[in-house]
Amino acid sequence: MIYTNGGTLWMHILQRLGGGKTLNEVVSHIISHDRDLLPDNKRVRENTLSGNSTAYSQARKRLPLETIVEFSNRVCNYLGQISGNGVCLLIGEMHSLSDLRSFLCDTSTRAFNPSFQKGGRLLFR
């Protein structure tokens, strides 16, 4: 398997940090610049890995939600430790301030979010 959970998660992050790169752009970037993120594999060693994004697309669909949640929790916990504040990670689309207010006022959301339980603050940049 070329696209492991860790590699797939990292590629997905690169897509977002790259301003919404396409799947093909991310696969091309990994093949050209970050081949060391891929596991030891004959096609990787022989430099015959295809630039086609189909396998990456399938790997994204296989990525367990638990892996994403665990990664998000670790990032938020680390950011909370170094900043001294609680961290709230908003997942999804917020189209207006009223969407954000609805999210913050939803008790099920606050119950799910550990930073609210610990008195964390929502920080905006």
RATA-V327584 format. One line per field, one symbol per residue. ss: DSSP state (a for helix, b for strand, c for the rest). psi: psi as a letter, one per 40 degrees, with the letter a starting at -180 (. if undefined). burial: + if it has 9 or more other C-alpha atoms within 8 Angstrom, else -. A space follows every 50 residues. Layout:
ss->???
psi->???
burial->???
This chain:
ss->ccccaaaaaaaaaaaaacccccaaaaaaaaaaacaaaccccaaaaccccc cccaaaaaaaaaccaaaaaaaaaaaaaaaaaaacccccccccccccaaaa aaaaacaaaaaacaaaacccccccc
psi->hdgidddddddddddddeffiidddddddddddfdeeiihiddddefehi eheddddddddehhdddddddddddddddddddeiihhhhhahheidddd ddddehddddddhddddefiihhi.
burial->--+++-+++-++-+++----+-++-++++++--++--++----+------ --+--++-++--+---++---+---++-++-----+++----------++ ---+----+++-+-+++--++----
